[in-house]
Structure formats: structure tokens, C-alpha cells
């Protein structure tokens, strides 16, 4: 299992999410509070993606432990953004521990993360994967369930689906093909963040600064709410207001 977060709001330094809070993403990498039998530490890689002032998406990923990266700590103090997705990774046994296997995955202005596991993914998702263009399968970031999930979500987005529809439709189909999957997905871009909780924790907080969705609260302050299991959180941020909707994910 992994830990991830998505933020939309006023521009903040990356360090305000990754390092500064008492239960920052860095701390969650070595002292998570709610892994639910999904491992003990998240030291197999990490990454952060953000929207720059010109709207372009930048990304920084590495294999290894986030707490050992002095470059990211320095970068985090000077880079500011109002749209950030970050994750720390605990690799499933048998999957590669390489930079390209780390979230966030990106494309078309979107950032994506998967916290969980798909049992025997290369077999159980073969039929779903067969609907993707061959060249897309040949250019996956890594041979992992998370990279394939991103390819499936991205394919829905490119076909015209909205962010929530793309994420939830993939979740339902993957759960049907591979029962017992842990499908805690996070998609951010174009003024919206969509997160699902499917056998794991997801919290959110909205304040005057913006909206933060995370596997675990980053501090003990007021305003944090836990999303019920098997639900989707959809948050948006505009110049006038931020909104957060929580809906149950039913099976079709």
C-alpha cells in the first residue's frame, strides 16, 4: 500500500504538503497511522506533480525513500503551486522498485496515483487491457497494476468522459474482473481532484485556502473528515469557491 494526497487551492510551497506538517507525507512514509494490513513503511519510491504558473504540469519521481532526498527538500521550499498530487510507495511483492513505477503518472494535464493492489493483475485485467491501443500497452511507465490503471483511466478521459466518470467506471470494471482489489485512486487536473476509497482510508479538508484530499490527515487540526469506504470524493476549486462532494460508489 501507499500514501497519497491531492491539493487544489491557493499556491503553497510543496514543502507545506510534503515536509512541514506534523504528519506530512514524508512522515507517513516511515510512520503511517492507518495502513490496514497494507504494509508498514512506504520507502519504495515517491513522487510529486504540480501545475506551474503557465498551466504546464511538472513532475519529480525517484525510487527509494523520500526522507533521504535533500534535493526534494530544497525544491519544496521554493516551488509553489495551487494544484499538487504527491505519493509515497510501498511496492507490492514482485513488482519493480524503479522510478517509473512511482506515482504520479501523468499525461494531458492530469496526474494520477493508485494506493492498493490488484490480485494477479496481468491475468485478471487482460481482457480490460485488450481494449487499449497496442502502442499504449507497449509504452506503460512500468509493468505494474498502477501503470495499467492509469492507462485505462486516461483512455476514458481521452474518449470524453469526465474525471469522476473515468475513475469510477474503471474502478467498477477492475473490481468485477479482479475481486478483492484495493482501488484507492486519485486523479487531479483541470481544476478538479477525484479520490476513491475502496478498502482503505481517505480524508479531506476544505478551508479558505483550498481543498486537500489525503490518505491520512496531515495534522490534528479541525476540519478533517473521513470518507466512508466505497465512496468517491470530488473536489473542485475556482476563483469564487471550492466544493467537495462525497458519493457512494454502487455496483452496476
N, C-alpha and C positions, 0 to 999 in steps of 0.2 A: 504494500500500500504506500501511498504518497501523501503529501500535504500540498494544497494549492490555495491560491487566492486570486480574486479579481477586483479591481478598483476602478470606479468612474467618479470623477468629480473635479474639484479644483486641483491644479497642478501641485504635486508634492514631490519631495526628493524620494528616490527609490528607497533610500535608507529608512524612511518613515514606515515602510512596509516590511522591508527585509531584515533590518537590524535593530532599529531603535526601540520598538515596543517591548515590554517585559516578556511577552510570549510571541515574539516576532517569528517570521518564517525560519530564520536561522536557528532559533531556539527549538522550534518544532522539529528541526532536522535531527536533533540529538536527544530532545526531551519532550516528545509528543505526549499529550494528555489523554487521547482517545483514539487509539489505533484499532480497537475492536478486533483483536486477534489477527491484525494485518501486518504484524512485524513489530520491531522495537525501535529502530532508528531509520532515518532517511538519508543515507550517506552515499548513494549510488549515482548521484548526479543532481543537477539543479539547473534552473534557467529562469530568465525574466525577459518579458517582451513589453514594449511600451510604444505609444504613439508619440512621435516627435511633433514639434510645433507646426511643421509643414504637412502633417497628417500621415506621413510615411511611418511604417511600423519597423522598429528596430528590435533586435533580439540578441541575447547573450546566453550561451549554454556551455556547460562543462560537465565532464564526468568527474566523480569524486565528491568530496564533502564541501558544502558551501562555506563552512566556518574556516576553511583553510585558504580561501581565496582573498588575498589582500587587494587584488585589483578590483574585484567587485565591490568591496567595502569602500574603496576610494571613489569608484564610479558612482556608487549610490549616493554619495554626499553631494554631487554636483549635477547629476541628471535629474530633471524634474519632468513629470508627465501627469496628465489627468486621466490616463487610460493605461492600466498596468495589469498584466497577468504574470504570475510567478509560481514556481513549483519546486519542491524538493522530492527526490525519487528514492523509493525502496524497490529495487528491481525484483521481479518475480524470478524464482529459481529457474535457470535455463535460458533466460533472456540476456542479451548482451549489455554490458556496462560500458557504454560508449556515449560520446557527446550527442550523436544524432538520435539516440533513443530518448533523450531528455525533453520534457515539455519546457516551454511551449512549442507546439507545432504551429506553423504559420503559413499564410497564403491569402491573397486577395483582400488584405486589410484585416484579416481575422487572426486571433490567437486561440489556441486550444490546448486543454490538458485533460488527462484521464487519471483518476485516482481509483485503482481497483485491479481487477483481473478477469479475464475471460478464459474459462477452462478449455484447454486443448484448442486454442483459438485458430490455429492454422487448419484444423479439420472442421471444427464446428462452424466457422464462418466462411467456409469455402464457397458455399452457394451464394451468400451475400456478396462476397468479393468478386464473384464471376460477373456481376452486373457492372463492375467498374471497367473503364478503358484499360487495355493491357498495359499501355505505357504508364498509366498511373500506378499500377501494381509494381511495375519494374523500377519505379522511382520513389518508393516509400523511403522515408527517412531512415528507417531501421526495420528489421524483421521482428516486430513486436505487435501485440494486440492494440496498444495505444496508437501506433502509427496507422494501423489499418482503420481503427475507429475514426481517426481524423480524416482519412481519405473518404470514408463513407459520408461523414458529415459535410465535408467540403463539396462532395458530389451533389448532395441535396441543395446546398446553398447555390451552387452554380446552375442548378436546374430551376431556381426561382423560389425555393422555399424560404420562409422567414427563419430567423435564428432559432426561435423556440421550436418550430415545427421540425427543422432539420435535426436538432438534438434529440427531441423526444421520439421522433419516428425511428431514428437509428437505435436508440435505447430499447424501444419495444421489440424491434426485429432481432436485435442481438440477444435480448433476454429470451425470446422464443426459440432462437437457434441454439443457444448455449445456456440452459437454465442453471441458476446458481452463480451467474456472473455478478461481479461487483462493478457497477457502472455509475460512478460518480464523475460526471462530465462537467467541464467548464469551458464556455465559449465567450470570447469578448471581442468586440469590434463594432465600428459604425454606430456608436452611441448606446450600445446595449451589452449587458452581460447576462448569460443564461447558465445556471448551475443546477445540476440534479443531485439528489441524494437517493442512492439505491444501495442499501445495506451499509451505509456509512454516514458520518456526521457532516452537516453543513450548517453554518451560521451566517447571519447577515446583520448589518447595522447601517442605518441611514441617519445622517445628521446634516447640518448646514454645509459641511464640506463636500459631501457626496455619498456614495454607496459603496460598501465593502462587503464582499461575499468571500467566506473563507472556511476551510475545513475545521478550524478551531478559532475561537476568539483570540485576538492579538493582545488583549489586555482585560482587566476586570472592570472596566468602565460600564456605565449604564448604556442601554440601547441595543445590546446584542440579543438576537432572537434565534432559536434553533429551528430549522425547517424540519417538518416531520419526514420520516423515512418514506421513500417512494413519492417524492414530490419534486416539482421544478420551481426554481426561483428565477424570476425575470425582472431585472432592474434596468432602468434607463435613466439617463441624465441629459438634461437640456439646459439652455440658458435660464429658463424660468423656474424649473423644478426637477426634482428627482422622484422616481416612483419605484415601488417594489411590489410585485405580485407573487403570491405563493399558491400553487395549484397542485392538487393530487394528480399523479400520473396513473391513469387507469389502463387496464389491458383491453385491447380491441379484439 
